[in-house]
Amino acid sequence: MEVLSITGGQHLFGTVRVTGAKNSVLKLMAAALLAQGTTTLTEVPDILDVEIMAELLRRLGCEVDHDGPARRVSITVPEILAHRADYDLVRRMRASICVLGPLLARCGAADVALPGGDNIGSRGLDMHIAGLRKLGAEVTNEHGYLIASTQQRLTGGSIWLDFPSVGATETILMAAVTANGVTVIENAAREPEIVDICQMLINMGASIDGAGTSTLTIEGVEQLEPVAHCTVSDRIVAGTWAVAATMTQGDVTVLNANPAHLESALDKLVSAGAQLSRVDGGFRVVMDNRPLAVDVVTLPYPGFPTDLQPQFIALNAIASGAALVTENLFEARFRFVQELARLGADVRTDGHHALVRGRAHLSGAPVEATDIRAGAGLVLAGLVADGTTTIYGVSHLDRGYADFVPALNGLGARIERIEAESLFT
C-alpha cells in the first residue's frame, strides 16, 4: 500500500497545466458506443477511472487504446456490442452507469450493475429510470442489476427532472439522440461537462438544442458517426490548484483552464483575499497573506461546485475568522472532517452545515482519504500543516488527479509517494 508523505510549510510558486475533465471524459467514452467505428478523444487525464472505463468498454466488445502520456484514448466500436456491465468494474466507479443510455440505444438492451464509487452519500437512479421509461424502455432492478430493454426503437418524450442531475441528464440525452421523434428534457443539468458531451454528440450527427441551458431539445437521428473530440478542461482540478495557491500564500498560474467555468469558486477566493487575473489560456492566483474565512453553499452549476467543498473547508480551517459551509447535494461529504480534525482543524457539523473556525496552525498527522475530493482537501491541509502529514487511501486521488505529486513538487511542495511499510523501518 502506498501513502503520501507531505512536509508542510512550503509556498507554491510556478505554472501547472490542467488536462481534460474526469467528469466529462468518462461520459464521452461511453458516448462513443453510439457509433460504429473509431472515436478518438484527446486531453484525456491519465487517471485510474479512465482505465476502469476502458476495461469496461473492452468487455462490451470494443477495442480501446489508452495512451496515458499522450493524453489520448481511441475507441473502436464494433457493429454488435455486448450489453452487460459487470459488478466487478461498476462497483469501482459510479460513472459506469453512463453506459446505460448508449447501450439501450444501440442494442435495445442494457444490463448494468448498480454502481459503487465514492462514499459521499446516496445518489439514487430514480430519475435515470423514469426518464428511460418515458422514452419507452422497460426498466427493472433484478439481482443487483438495472435491466433496461425495448422491443423497438425508443420514442421521444417530454421529461421533467425533479433535480438538475448531471447523471440523469446524460443518461437520457444519450438514449434520446437516436430515438424516434423529439425529446425535451426540462430542468436539465447545465454543467460545462454537459455542454461538452452535447458538442461531441452534435459532431457525431446528433440534433441537440439548448446545451448549457435548463432545457435540452433532442431530435432523434437514424445513426451517428465516430469523431475526434478534445475533452473540456477539468474545472475541479483547476479549482483545486487555485485553492492550493491561496492556502500556501503562493503564486500559481493555471493553464488550460477556463475561469468562466469557475466563477463562483474564484469569487470566493477573491473574498478570501487572493488576487486573480486572467492569462492566455488560464488564470493566475497570487496570495500574500493568511486567507479570510468565506461562507460556501453548494448548488448545481452555475452555483458553487460540491466537488470543491472539501478544499474550501481545508482553506477555512487555516483562515482568519469563522465560516459556515452548507452542503446541499451530497449528505456524506462531511465525513472527511473527522480526518481534518486529526490535523487540528476546528470543524463542527450539524446536518448539512459545517461551522469552521480557522486556526493559525495545523499539525501534521496520519489521515485517510475517503473519496477523491476529500483526499484533495487533506493534501491541501497537509501542505500548510506543521511537520509531516501522511495520507492513506491514495487510490482515491489516483481516480481524479493525474500526476498530482509531480505537479505539486514542481510548484515547490515537499511531497513523496512511498510504500506504507517504509514508515515503520
N, C-alpha and C positions, 0 to 999 in steps of 0.2 A: 504494500500500500504506500502510495506517495502522499506527501504533505507539502504545504508551502510554509517556508520559514521566512518571516519578514522581520527585519531590523528597522524599527521606526525612526522617525526624526528627519527624514530627507525631504527636501523640497523638489518637486518635479519641474523640470525645465526641458523644452525641446519641442519636437514635432512628432505626431503619431498619425498614422493613416488608418481609417476605418474601412472594412470590407463590406460586402453586401449583408443585408439583414437576415439573421436567423429566422425571424418571424415571417419573412417573405419567401426565402429560398426553398424551404421545405414544402410550401404550398405550390410554388412554381414547379417543383419536381413532380408533385402529384398531378398538376395540370398537364404535364407532358403526356400523361396516359390518354388524354383525349384525342391525340393524333398519331396515327401510324407513321413511323419514320423516326428520324433522329432530331431531337431538340437539344440545343446546346445553351447552357447557362454560364454566364461569366460573373465575375466579382462574387464568387461563392466562398463563404468563410470556411476555413479549414477547421471544422469543429466536429465533435463526435456525433451530433444529431444528424449531420449531413450523411455520414457513413451509415448510420442506422437506417435512414430513409433510402439510401442507395441499396442496401441489402434487402429492404422490403420490396423495392421495385424489381430487383433481380428475381425474387421468389415469385413475383407476379408474371415473370417471363421476359422482362426487359434486359437488355444489355446496358450496363452502366459503367462508364469510365470516369472515375473521380480523380482528378489531378489536383491534389491539395495545394502544393506550392504555386501552381499556375492559377489557382482560384477558378477552376473550371470543372463543370460536370457535363458530360454528354450522355443522353438517354435515348437508346434505340428501342422503340416500342413496336412489338410485333402485331400482326393482324389479329391474332387470337390471344387474349390475355387470360391468365388465371384470375380468380376474383375473391380469393380468401387471404386475409391479412392475419397471420397467426399471432397468438398471445405473446410468445417469447420475444418478439420485437415490439409489438404495440405497447406492451407494458412499460417499456423503457422510455417511451416518448409519446406524449399526448398528441402531438401534431400528426401522428399516424392516422388519426381519424379522418384527415383531409383526403384520403384516397377513397372515402365512401362515395362522394358525389361523382367523381370521374369514372369509377368502376361501374356504378349503376348506369351512367350514361353510355359507356362503351359496351358493357357486357349484358346489361339488363339485369344484373345481379351483383351483389356485394355482400360478403361475409367478413365483418371486421370485428376483431376482438375489442371489448370495451377497454379504453386506453388507460395508461398509467401516466408517468411523467412527474412533474414537480408536485410536492405535497404542500400546496398553498391553499387548499380549500376545495369545496365541492364545485364542480363545473359540469352541470348536467347537460345532457344531449337532447333534452326535450324539444328545443327549437329546431335542431337539425332534423329530428324525426318528423315533427309537424310540418316542416317545410317540404320535405320529400313526399310526404303523403299528399300535400296539396298539389304536387306535380304528378300524382297518380301512382306512386310507388306503394307497395305493401312493405311495412317495416315491423319486425318483431324482435324481441330480445330473448334469445334462447341459449342456454348453457354458456353464458358469458360472452356471447357474440351478438352484435347487431346484424340482423339478416334482412337485407333490402332486396326487393325484386320487382320487376314489372313485366307483364306479358306483352307489352307493346311499347312503342316509343313514348317517352314521358311527354306530358302535356303541360303547357304553360299555365300559370295561375297567378292570382294576387295573394301575396304573403305579407303579413304584418308581424314583425318581430317584437316581442314584448320588451326586449332589451337589445341594444345595438351590438350584438355578439359578433366578434370577428370570425370565430369558427363557424357559426351557423350561416353567416353571410357567405363565407367561402364555399361551404358545402352546397348550399342552394344554388349559388352562382354557377359552380362548375357542373352541376347536374342540369341546369336550365339552358346552357349555351347551345345544346343540340336538341332541346325539347321542341315539340311541335307547338308553334304559336308563341305568344308573348307572355313573359313572366315579369311581374313587378314586385320588387322587394322594398317594402316600406320600413322605415326606421333601421335601415341598413348601417353597418359599421362604415366609418369614414377614414380609417387609418391610412397612412401612406402605403402600407403593405397591401391594403385592399386595392388602392389605385394601381399599384404595381402589377398585381395579378390580372386586373381588368385590362391593363395595357398589353400584357403578354397575350391574353385571350383574344383581344381585338386584332393583334398582329397575326394570330393564328387563323383569323377569319370570322371571329365571333362578332355579333352585333350587340354592343352594350352602350347604354347612355346613362349618364349621371354619376360616373365614378368620382368619388370624393364628396358626394352629397349623400343625404339620407334616403334618397330614392334611386334605386337601380332599375332600369328597364332593359330587359334582355329579350331580343327577338331570336328565336332558335334558328339555327342553320343546319344544313344536312350533315356537314362534316367540317373538321378543322385540319389545318396543315401544320407540320412541325416548323419551329422557328429558332432563331438565335436571339437571346434576350439577356440584357445586363440587369442584374439584381439591384434594386434600390438600396442605398446605403443604410447601415444599421444605426438608427437614431438612438437606440438604447445604449449601445456601446459608446457612441459619440457623447451621450449624456453622462455616462459613467466617467469618461475621461475629463469632462468639464467639471464634475463634482470633485474628482481627484485633484485637479489643479487648484480648486478653491480651498479644499481642506488642507492641502500641504503648503498653502501660500506660495504657489508656483506660478509658472508662465508656460502654458502649453498651447500649441497650435494643433487643431484637429482638422485633418484634411479628408476629402471625400465624404463630407458631412453637409447636410442641408439644414442650416439653422431654422428655416421656416418650419421644419418638422418637429422642432423642439422649443417652440416659442414659450409655452407655459413653464417649462423647466428652466430655461435660460433666464427668463424674467425673475424667477425665484433666486437664481444665483446673483443677479444684479442686486436684488433686495438684500442678499446676504453680504454685499459689499464688493463683489467681483466686478472687474472691468471686462466687458465683452466687446469684440469688434469683428466684423466680417473680413475675411481674407479670400483671395481667389481659391475657390473650391472648398471653403470651410469657414472656420471661425477660430478666434484666439481668446483664451481666458487668462487674465492676469489678476492675481490676488496678493495684496501686500500685508494684510492684517488678519487677525483672527476673525472668522466669519460671524455674522449676526444670525441668530436663530430665525427661521422662517416657517410659517404655518403652511401645511400642504393638505390638499384634498384631492384624492384620486378620482378621476372621472373618465368616461370614454373619450376618445380623441374628438375634438382638439383639446380636451382637458388634460390635466396632469396625468402622466402615464403611471400605472401601477407598477410597471417594471423598473421604475426609478425610485419608488418609495423607500426601499431599504437603504439605498445610497444616501438619500436625504435624511433618513433617521440617523445614519452614521455622521453626516455633516452636523446635524443639530446636536449630537452627543458631545461635540467639542466646540460648539458655538457659544457666543456670548448671549445669555438670556435663555428663555424657555419657549417652546413651540408646541403646537398641537398638530399631530398628523392624523388625518382621517382616511381610512381605507374603505372605499365603497364597492370594490369589485371582488376581492378575494379575502374571505374572512380569516384565513390562516396565515396571511402574510406576516403577522406579528410574531410568529413562533420564533423567529431568529433573534428577537430582542433579548431572550434569556442568555443567548450566547454573547451578544454585545455587552450585556451586564457583566459577564466574566472579565471583560476588559475595563470595567469600572464605569460604564455608562449608566446614567440615571434615567431609566425609561419605565413609565407606569402605563399599563394598558387597561382599558375598560371597554369591552365590546369592540367596536370598530374604530376606537380612538386610542391614540398613544400620546401621552404627555412626556416630552423630552426636555429635561433640564440640562443645559450644557455645562460641561466641566472643562477646566483649563487643560487637564491632562487625562489621558487614558493610560492603562498599564498593560503591557503585553502578557498574554496567557494562551494556553491551548483552547481552541474553539473549533466547532464543527459546522460546516456549511450544510444547510438542509435543502436548498434549492439553488438555482443559478444566480438569481439576483441577491439572495441572502449572502451567498458566497462573495459576490462583488462588494456588498456592503461591509462584510467583515474584512476583506482585503483593504478597503479604503481606511477602515478604522485602524488596522494594523500599521498602515503607512505613517500614522501620526501618533501611535502609542509608544510609550517609553519601553525600551527593552525589546524582547523578541516575542512575536506572535506566531503561533503555529496553527495552521488551518488544515483540518481534516475534511474529508468529503470533496477532494479536489475534482473528482469526476463530474460533479455538478458544473463547475466552472468550465470544464472542457466541453460541455454541451453548448455553451453560449458565447465563449470568448476565445478567439483564435490568437495564438501566440501571445497570451496575456503576460506571462512572466518576462519573455524577452523584451516586449514593448515597455513594460514598467522599468526594467533595468536600463533600457535605452534612454529613459527620461531621468535617470538618476536614483531610482529606488534601489534598495538593497533587499532583494527577494530571491530565494532559490527554491527549486523543486527537488526534494530529497526523498529517499526511502525512509519510511517511518522507523525502521529498525535502527537507523543510524542515530536516532535521537537518544538511544539508550546504550550507546557504545562509547 
